[in-house]
């Protein structure tokens, strides 16, 4: 199967990293607790290593913060640099990118629909954004 294997989406920020994962068949998606490590923090790869071992991951999907016109700015370049570091650290894992424009707004809407507000919503926002990124990436893989 072309799409087989678990994938982990990362919503990379300066201070935190939201996470969401699929099962091996990519039928179910699940947000995970965000990591307290930003995209330039060397501890991020160490934290991902334990997830790699636990989940048998084959793909990292990094949210790419494109400008509204589709161009890449400094934030997107920083995410690509992080992706290169992850590819070097995890050579068996495919690193790919998904446009994350408006994913945070959509994640906030999803959290509101679930009745989460205030502090609870803020705590879940990064991983909810990763979930949106992962969902969009899976949809883009479909024929």
PEDAMO-V924415 format. One record per helix or strand of 3 or more residues. SS is the DSSP state (@ for helix, = for strand). FROM is the first residue (numbers start at 1). TO is the last residue. If there is no record, write none. Layout:
ss: [SS,SS]
from: [FROM,FROM]
to: [TO,TO]
This chain:
ss: [=,=,=,@,=,@,=,@,@]
from: [6,17,29,43,57,74,94,103,118]
to: [12,22,35,55,64,89,99,113,141]
